[in-house]
Amino acid sequence: MPKSKSIYRTIALILIAIFTTITLVLASNQINKTAQKTEIRGVWITNIDSDVLFSSTATKTAVNRLAQLNFNTLYPTVWQGGYTLYPSQVAQEAFGKSLDPTPGLQGRDVLQEIITEGHQKGLTIIPWFEFGFMAPADSQLARLHPNWLTKRRDGTTIKIEGEDERVWLNPFHPEVQKFILDLITEIVTKYDLNGIQFDDHFCLPAEFGYDDFTIKLYEQELPGLSPPENYQETFWVRWRADKLNDFMGQVSQAIKTIKPNCIISLSPNPLHFALPAYLQDWFTWERENYIDEIVLQVYRSNIQRFTNELERTEVELAKNNLPFAIGILTGLKNNSTPMDAIEEQVESVRKRNFAGVSFFFYESLWRWSKESEESRNIAWEQIFKTTMPRPKISS
């Protein structure tokens, strides 16, 4: 009799193990099916090296083309080069220009065109606040408000980006904060947009912050101390990053007060660069629920370097808390990314169950490549074979 009990116990354990295995497999399959029901499929649309925004016909054609290829999210630039790309009363009052003076934008509201056309096609439209606190050195904004600019320790204000001279508005100055916040609330109030996106310029290069206003603020808050000579000194970095954190909290609250369902999207650089080099502590923004979505810029040509960025701890933690997509570089003018490299990166993102992808930028989806535009178009049809909605953002 004891032997029979032992056999029955063994059989029972085997049956339990089989049942547990089947349950886990079914649960895993269900998770995978759930993950595949939504995907961010975005693309950035800019006014540099691209003609798509400079005529109503080109803009409409672009929106329709992306909809046909089963994209579901557009990030069109609205603050670039020291100008708004939509008619702005805030910009008019601040520096006398309500709209970027490029001829193709005059007499139009390109953002409204994109929203109208995009919504008709079922697309999510999230305007991209591209320049953040940055401005061209020769811009009307910089010339009219020299007290808004921050400086290095040696008193210089210009930072070279590519071939362009840029200056940075002081994100700690109350007048700058008011101007930026007014621009943001203006666009959120004025348009039927789905969200607004900030990027790696919504911050400050770490070498800046030695202007008179910031030095005085630091010394007031920390009697007996002055900003150190080394701009990467830990506490000096932390103090400025925390000031930016506080302002981002104000931005988030202002947006949600106006439009609770507005998606606050952020497209930063990886944290190990963003925080020490640009004082952008986006992990805190995510932890504090200041943002609803992250599209991390992972512009790496080497697939191992690309996947390394996807597997960092802060990325893993954040993607368990909100929709976390990956920004992929499809190319720059005369320097296109091969289509097979793009496909490999998309596959790497999908394998790791990220919320989706976005591509920088529209024009390089097809142009400047050794591959024909037709062959790249066919490849895009294969990447997004069917329509798919974005993940839902809870307010």
C-alpha positions as CSV (number, residue, x, y, z in Angstrom):
1,M,0.0,0.0,0.0
2,P,2.8,2.6,0.8
3,K,4.3,1.8,-2.6
4,S,0.9,2.6,-4.3
5,K,0.7,5.9,-2.4
6,S,4.2,6.7,-3.6
7,I,3.3,6.0,-7.2
8,Y,0.1,8.1,-6.9
9,R,2.1,11.0,-5.4
10,T,4.7,10.8,-8.2
11,I,1.9,10.8,-10.8
12,A,0.3,13.8,-9.1
13,L,3.5,15.7,-9.0
14,I,4.1,15.0,-12.7
15,L,0.6,16.2,-13.5
16,I,1.1,19.3,-11.5
17,A,4.4,20.0,-13.3
18,I,2.7,19.5,-16.7
19,F,-0.2,21.8,-15.7
20,T,2.2,24.5,-14.4
21,T,4.3,24.3,-17.6
22,I,1.2,24.6,-19.8
23,T,-0.1,27.5,-17.7
24,L,3.2,29.4,-18.0
25,V,3.4,28.8,-21.7
26,L,-0.2,30.1,-22.2
27,A,0.5,33.1,-20.0
28,S,3.7,33.8,-22.0
29,N,1.9,33.6,-25.2
30,Q,-0.8,35.9,-23.9
31,I,1.8,38.4,-22.8
32,N,3.4,38.3,-26.3
33,K,0.0,38.7,-27.9
34,T,-0.8,41.7,-25.7
35,A,2.6,43.2,-26.5
36,Q,1.9,42.9,-30.2
37,K,-1.4,44.7,-30.1
38,T,0.1,48.2,-29.8
39,E,3.2,49.8,-31.1
40,I,4.5,53.4,-31.4
41,R,5.4,53.9,-35.0
42,G,6.7,57.4,-35.2
43,V,8.7,59.7,-37.4
44,W,10.2,63.1,-36.8
45,I,9.4,65.8,-39.3
46,T,11.7,68.8,-39.5
47,N,12.4,71.8,-41.6
48,I,16.1,71.2,-42.0
49,D,17.3,69.3,-45.1
50,S,13.6,68.7,-45.9
51,D,11.0,70.4,-48.1
52,V,8.0,68.6,-46.6
53,L,6.8,71.5,-44.5
54,F,7.1,74.3,-47.1
55,S,4.0,73.7,-49.1
56,S,0.5,72.5,-48.3
57,T,0.7,69.9,-51.1
58,A,4.0,68.5,-49.8
59,T,2.8,68.4,-46.3
60,K,-0.4,66.6,-47.2
61,T,1.4,64.1,-49.4
62,A,3.8,63.3,-46.6
63,V,1.0,62.7,-44.1
64,N,-0.9,60.5,-46.5
65,R,2.3,58.5,-47.4
66,L,3.1,57.8,-43.8
67,A,-0.5,56.7,-43.1
68,Q,-0.4,54.4,-46.0
69,L,2.8,52.8,-44.6
70,N,1.0,52.2,-41.3
71,F,2.9,54.7,-39.2
72,N,0.7,56.0,-36.4
73,T,2.6,58.9,-34.8
74,L,4.0,62.1,-36.2
75,Y,6.4,64.4,-34.3
76,P,6.5,67.7,-36.4
77,T,8.9,70.4,-35.3
78,V,7.2,73.6,-34.0
79,W,10.1,75.4,-32.2
80,Q,13.2,75.5,-34.3
81,G,16.0,78.0,-35.2
82,G,14.7,80.7,-32.9
83,Y,11.2,80.7,-34.4
84,T,7.9,79.0,-34.0
85,L,6.6,77.2,-37.0
86,Y,3.0,78.1,-36.1
87,P,1.6,81.6,-35.7
88,S,2.5,82.5,-32.1
89,Q,1.4,85.6,-30.1
90,V,3.9,84.7,-27.4
91,A,6.8,84.8,-30.0
92,Q,5.5,88.0,-31.4
93,E,5.5,89.7,-28.1
94,A,8.9,88.3,-27.1
95,F,10.9,89.2,-30.2
96,G,8.7,90.6,-32.9
97,K,8.2,87.5,-35.1
98,S,5.1,85.4,-34.8
99,L,6.2,82.8,-37.4
100,D,9.4,81.5,-39.0
101,P,10.0,83.8,-42.0
102,T,10.7,81.1,-44.5
103,P,8.5,81.9,-47.6
104,G,6.9,78.5,-47.8
105,L,5.4,78.9,-44.3
106,Q,3.8,82.3,-44.9
107,G,0.0,82.6,-44.9
108,R,-0.3,79.1,-43.5
109,D,-0.5,77.2,-40.3
110,V,1.4,74.1,-41.1
111,L,0.8,72.6,-37.7
112,Q,-3.0,72.9,-38.1
113,E,-2.7,71.3,-41.6
114,I,-0.8,68.4,-40.1
115,I,-3.3,68.0,-37.3
116,T,-6.3,68.1,-39.6
117,E,-4.9,65.8,-42.2
118,G,-3.3,63.5,-39.6
119,H,-6.4,63.1,-37.5
120,Q,-8.4,62.3,-40.7
121,K,-6.0,59.4,-41.2
122,G,-6.2,58.3,-37.6
123,L,-2.6,59.5,-36.8
124,T,-1.5,60.8,-33.4
125,I,0.1,64.2,-33.7
126,I,2.6,65.2,-31.1
127,P,4.4,68.5,-31.9
128,W,8.1,68.5,-31.2
129,F,9.5,71.4,-29.2
130,E,12.8,70.9,-30.9
131,F,15.2,73.7,-29.8
132,G,14.2,73.7,-26.2
133,F,16.4,76.3,-24.4
134,M,18.7,76.6,-27.5
135,A,18.7,79.5,-30.0
136,P,20.9,80.6,-32.9
137,A,23.5,83.1,-31.8
138,D,22.3,85.7,-34.3
139,S,18.6,85.2,-33.6
140,Q,16.3,88.1,-32.8
141,L,15.5,86.4,-29.6
142,A,19.2,86.3,-28.5
143,R,19.8,89.9,-29.6
144,L,16.8,91.4,-27.8
145,H,17.3,89.4,-24.6
146,P,21.0,89.2,-23.8
147,N,20.2,88.9,-20.1
148,W,18.4,85.6,-20.9
149,L,21.6,83.9,-22.1
150,T,23.8,81.8,-19.9
151,K,27.6,81.7,-20.0
152,R,30.6,79.5,-19.5
153,R,33.1,80.3,-16.7
154,D,35.2,82.3,-19.2
155,G,32.2,84.5,-20.1
156,T,31.6,83.0,-23.5
157,T,28.1,82.2,-24.7
158,I,28.4,80.5,-28.1
159,K,28.4,76.7,-28.5
160,I,29.1,75.3,-31.9
161,E,26.8,72.6,-33.2
162,G,28.0,71.3,-36.5
163,E,28.6,74.4,-38.5
164,D,26.1,76.6,-36.5
165,E,26.7,79.0,-33.6
166,R,24.2,78.5,-30.9
167,V,23.5,80.2,-27.5
168,W,21.5,78.8,-24.6
169,L,18.7,80.5,-22.7
170,N,19.2,80.3,-19.0
171,P,16.7,77.7,-17.8
172,F,17.0,79.0,-14.2
173,H,16.0,82.6,-15.0
174,P,12.4,83.4,-14.2
175,E,11.9,85.4,-17.4
176,V,13.2,82.5,-19.6
177,Q,11.0,80.1,-17.7
178,K,8.0,82.3,-18.3
179,F,8.7,82.6,-22.0
180,I,9.2,78.8,-22.5
181,L,6.2,78.0,-20.4
182,D,4.1,80.5,-22.3
183,L,5.1,79.0,-25.6
184,I,4.2,75.5,-24.4
185,T,0.8,76.5,-22.8
186,E,0.0,78.5,-25.9
187,I,0.4,75.6,-28.3
188,V,-1.4,73.1,-25.9
189,T,-4.3,75.5,-25.6
190,K,-4.6,76.6,-29.2
191,Y,-4.4,73.2,-31.0
192,D,-6.3,69.9,-30.9
193,L,-3.0,68.1,-30.5
194,N,-2.5,64.7,-28.9
195,G,0.7,65.6,-27.0
196,I,3.9,67.7,-27.0
197,Q,7.4,66.4,-27.2
198,F,10.6,67.7,-25.6
199,D,14.0,66.4,-26.5
200,D,17.8,66.6,-25.7
201,H,17.7,70.4,-25.9
202,F,15.3,70.8,-23.0
203,C,18.2,71.0,-20.7
204,L,21.6,72.9,-20.5
205,P,25.1,71.9,-21.6
206,A,27.1,71.3,-18.3
207,E,29.7,73.9,-19.1
208,F,27.1,76.7,-18.8
209,G,25.6,78.2,-15.7
210,Y,28.2,80.8,-14.9
211,D,26.1,83.8,-15.7
212,D,25.6,86.4,-13.0
213,F,22.0,85.4,-12.3
214,T,22.8,81.7,-11.7
215,I,25.9,82.5,-9.6
216,K,23.9,84.8,-7.4
217,L,21.1,82.2,-7.0
218,Y,23.6,79.5,-6.1
219,E,25.3,81.8,-3.5
220,Q,22.0,82.8,-2.0
221,E,20.9,79.2,-1.5
222,L,24.3,78.0,-0.3
223,P,25.8,80.8,1.8
224,G,29.6,80.7,1.7
225,L,29.8,78.6,-1.5
226,S,30.4,79.6,-5.1
227,P,30.1,77.6,-8.3
228,P,33.3,75.5,-8.7
229,E,35.7,76.0,-11.5
230,N,35.1,72.4,-12.6
231,Y,31.7,72.4,-14.3
232,Q,31.4,68.6,-13.9
233,E,31.9,68.8,-10.1
234,T,29.2,66.4,-8.7
235,F,27.3,68.8,-6.4
236,W,27.3,71.6,-9.0
237,V,25.9,69.2,-11.6
238,R,23.3,67.9,-9.2
239,W,22.2,71.4,-8.1
240,R,21.6,72.5,-11.7
241,A,19.9,69.3,-12.7
242,D,17.6,69.6,-9.7
243,K,16.6,73.1,-10.9
244,L,15.7,71.7,-14.3
245,N,13.8,68.9,-12.5
246,D,11.8,71.5,-10.7
247,F,11.0,73.4,-13.9
248,M,10.0,70.2,-15.7
249,G,7.5,69.6,-12.8
250,Q,6.0,73.0,-13.4
251,V,5.8,72.3,-17.2
252,S,4.1,69.0,-16.6
253,Q,1.6,70.5,-14.1
254,A,0.8,73.4,-16.5
255,I,0.1,71.1,-19.4
256,K,-2.1,68.7,-17.5
257,T,-4.1,71.5,-16.0
258,I,-5.0,72.7,-19.5
259,K,-5.3,69.3,-21.1
260,P,-5.2,66.3,-18.8
261,N,-5.0,63.7,-21.6
262,C,-2.1,65.5,-23.4
263,I,0.8,63.1,-23.9
264,I,4.0,64.6,-22.5
265,S,6.6,62.9,-24.6
266,L,10.4,63.1,-24.1
267,S,13.1,62.1,-26.5
268,P,16.4,62.3,-24.6
269,N,19.9,60.9,-25.0
270,P,21.0,57.9,-22.9
271,L,21.1,58.9,-19.3
272,H,24.9,58.2,-18.8
273,F,25.4,61.1,-21.3
274,A,22.3,63.2,-20.8
275,L,22.9,63.9,-17.1
276,P,26.6,64.7,-16.8
277,A,26.9,66.5,-20.2
278,Y,23.5,68.2,-20.4
279,L,22.1,68.2,-16.8
280,Q,19.0,66.3,-18.1
281,D,18.0,63.9,-15.4
282,W,15.2,62.2,-17.3
283,F,15.1,59.2,-15.0
284,T,13.8,61.5,-12.2
285,W,11.3,63.0,-14.6
286,E,10.0,59.5,-15.3
287,R,10.0,58.5,-11.6
288,E,8.1,61.7,-10.7
289,N,5.5,61.0,-13.4
290,Y,6.3,64.3,-15.2
291,I,6.3,62.6,-18.5
292,D,4.0,60.0,-20.2
293,E,6.3,58.6,-22.9
294,I,10.0,58.3,-23.6
295,V,11.5,57.9,-27.1
296,L,15.2,57.3,-26.3
297,Q,17.6,58.5,-29.0
298,V,19.8,55.5,-29.7
299,Y,21.7,56.7,-32.8
300,R,24.3,53.9,-33.1
301,S,25.5,52.3,-36.3
302,N,27.1,49.3,-34.5
303,I,24.4,46.8,-33.5
304,Q,26.2,45.8,-30.3
305,R,26.5,49.4,-29.1
306,F,22.8,49.8,-30.1
307,T,21.6,46.8,-28.0
308,N,23.9,47.8,-25.1
309,E,21.9,51.0,-24.7
310,L,18.6,49.0,-24.7
311,E,19.7,46.9,-21.8
312,R,20.8,49.5,-19.3
313,T,19.2,49.3,-15.9
314,E,17.5,52.7,-16.0
315,V,16.0,51.8,-19.4
316,E,14.6,48.5,-18.1
317,L,13.1,50.2,-15.0
318,A,11.5,53.0,-17.0
319,K,10.0,50.8,-19.7
320,N,8.1,48.9,-17.0
321,N,6.5,52.1,-15.9
322,L,5.5,53.9,-19.1
323,P,5.5,53.5,-22.9
324,F,9.2,53.5,-23.8
325,A,10.1,53.6,-27.5
326,I,13.5,53.8,-29.2
327,G,14.6,56.5,-31.7
328,I,16.4,55.1,-34.7
329,L,18.6,57.1,-37.1
330,T,17.5,56.5,-40.7
331,G,20.1,58.9,-42.0
332,L,21.3,62.4,-42.5
333,K,21.8,64.3,-45.7
334,N,24.3,62.4,-47.8
335,N,24.8,59.9,-45.0
336,S,21.9,57.4,-45.1
337,T,21.6,54.4,-42.9
338,P,21.3,51.1,-45.0
339,M,17.9,49.6,-44.9
340,D,19.2,46.2,-43.5
341,A,20.7,48.0,-40.5
342,I,17.4,49.8,-39.8
343,E,15.6,46.5,-40.0
344,E,18.0,44.8,-37.6
345,Q,17.6,47.6,-35.1
346,V,13.8,47.5,-35.3
347,E,14.0,43.7,-34.7
348,S,16.2,44.2,-31.7
349,V,13.7,46.7,-30.2
350,R,10.8,44.4,-30.8
351,K,12.6,41.4,-29.3
352,R,13.0,43.3,-26.1
353,N,9.3,44.3,-25.9
354,F,9.7,48.1,-26.1
355,A,6.7,50.2,-26.8
356,G,7.8,50.9,-30.4
357,V,10.1,53.0,-32.5
358,S,10.5,56.4,-34.1
359,F,12.7,57.4,-37.0
360,F,14.9,60.4,-37.5
361,F,13.9,61.8,-39.9
362,Y,11.2,61.8,-42.6
363,E,13.3,62.8,-45.6
364,S,16.0,60.1,-44.9
365,L,13.4,57.3,-44.8
366,W,13.9,57.2,-48.6
367,R,16.5,59.8,-49.7
368,W,20.3,60.0,-49.9
369,S,20.7,56.2,-50.0
370,K,22.6,53.8,-52.3
371,E,19.3,51.9,-52.3
372,S,16.5,53.2,-54.6
373,E,13.6,55.0,-53.1
374,E,11.3,52.3,-54.5
375,S,13.3,49.5,-52.7
376,R,13.3,51.4,-49.4
377,N,9.6,52.0,-49.7
378,I,9.0,48.3,-50.2
379,A,11.1,47.6,-47.1
380,W,9.0,50.1,-45.0
381,E,5.9,48.2,-46.2
382,Q,7.4,45.0,-44.7
383,I,8.4,46.7,-41.4
384,F,4.8,47.8,-40.7
385,K,2.7,45.2,-42.5
386,T,-0.6,46.0,-40.9
387,T,-2.1,48.9,-39.0
388,M,-1.6,49.0,-35.2
389,P,-2.6,51.5,-32.5
390,R,-0.3,53.2,-30.1
391,P,-0.2,52.2,-26.5
392,K,-2.8,54.0,-24.4
393,I,-1.6,56.7,-22.1
394,S,-3.5,57.0,-18.8
395,S,-4.1,60.5,-17.6
